[in-house]
Amino acid sequence: MKLLILVALFGLSLAQHNPNTKHGRTSIVHLFEWRWADIAEECERFLAPNGFGGVQISPPHESIVLNNPWRPWWERYQPISYNLCSRSGTENELRDMITRCNNVGVYIYVDAIINHMCGAGGGEGTHSNCGTYFSAGKKDFPSVPYSHWDFNDNKCKTGSGNIENYGDPYQVRDCRLVSLLDLALEKDYVRGKVADYMNNLTDMGVAGFRVDACKHMWPGDLSAVYGRLHNLNTNWFAKGSRPFIFQEVIDLGGESIKASEYFHLGRVTEFKYGAKLGGVIRKWNGEKLSYTKNWGEGWGFMPDDKALVFVDNHDNQRGHGAGGAAIVTFWDPRMHKMAVAYMLAHPYGVTRVMSSFRWNRNIVNGKDTNDWMGPPSHSDGSTKPVPINPDQTCGDGWVCEHRWRQIKNMVIFRNVVNGQPHSNWWDNQNNQVAFGRGNRGFIVFNNDDWNLDVTLNTGMPGGTYCDVISGQKDGDRCTGKQITVGGDGRAHFKISNQDEDPFVAIHADSKL
Ligand SMILES: *[C@@H]1O[C@H](CO)[C@@H](O)[C@H](O)[C@H]1NC(C)=O
């Protein structure tokens, strides 16, 4: 009996690290600020057919509406209530989207904002997505309801009430993050409201949560909240499945709070990953691709089974969060494609691909003065739909990196090589490297300023393969380069440093 209970408990905690993706699907895409109606369409027409495992959606709760600056993206990180009406759509549209995505095997992960409500200076009134009244000054959110009893101000010991010193874990957890009203998650009542919100979404069919600002919450409080979460909806998930939890903790080292404090609760965002990979791809500070032979834990990253990895996210692509100017984003498309391909080819971590909107980037003295700009929108502030062009790219300012051929095909590559070991490493001691994934896939990068011309052991069965970067298999044709692998597994690769994309990838399903 004791053993059975132990097994059950272990199973429970383990499951929160499992993304619950459909068998054979390995990557999540963040459709940042997309409308629910567009996500539903995207699941059916693009994500399911191309093997995407899931979507991280923007926060679905009711938020403050800000006019100074005008409708910034961060207003969605300032809850007013847990009503499910947001810039992305209504509760019915949310429910329809979750159902339709689940029905095609693409699962939904909610960005959950449970550390705080709106900013202390958020005012009083009905300037919220569905016109719900609140008073930031009185700390009154009657729609939840939360009152001034439900916030941490009595615990916070700083003069300003804000976090002043990141070296002090009490401040970081008990005081206000950039003036955001800090919920008292030690209270059973607050835990209950937060868990109810998350359970309403779980019951609707979501597969898990990206939990915002976890550094600013005590692990014990989070444990209490997660412990109250329902199992996933059995219309789509196996009985007893637990919500996938991935927690935003920015830990580049050197702070009082460590990512490792959260490992037992779920996965954690590994911010070192994109910061280091960006530096390598940019060749800053003498970094070279050849140094990535031991990429992953060998680079001091968190354990593989705890990491959620990404090249850039919605914060650090605009200079917020962590990683600084090293982060490679869609603004540097050639480097971005290389970095994302490296991530998707490499076995480490659960991978998340960013899908962005354009803004009027304006960098002055290293800072983007337009880092606040919200999604493409109409003059009344409503978010624009995502139009799909005849060439399958997106219009109206939606970047849709996940639709770029090179990135989409590497999402498929990762699925094809899933479970295979990192193998057949080669490098030129500079910025030309290659590695395989058992006998299922092989990738070669040339990030040097000269050509690559080399014969390598791919570990793949003999045959002709289509490079899924310069093109892709189209019936029995190849629209890109062809790579011939001999019966001995060896193949000749030529990659000019002038190529549009200086890398080549082949896999078992790209065999002609
Ligand atoms: C959860 O859903 C129920 C039923 O719609 C609703 O009454 C309740 O207020 C919701 N709770 C939260 C915290 O969103």
The ligand as an ORCA input file, in Angstrom:
! r2SCAN-3c Opt
* xyz 0 1
  C     -14.755     29.461    -12.743
  O     -15.922     29.184    -13.477
  C     -17.125     29.288    -12.716
  C     -18.255     28.795    -13.600
  O     -18.305     29.523    -14.796
  C     -17.310     30.715    -12.265
  O     -18.485     30.848    -11.480
  C     -16.118     31.115    -11.427
  O     -16.206     32.481    -11.089
  C     -14.807     30.869    -12.186
  N     -13.728     31.108    -11.250
  C     -12.674     31.841    -11.558
  C     -11.730     32.114    -10.437
  O     -12.468     32.254    -12.652
*
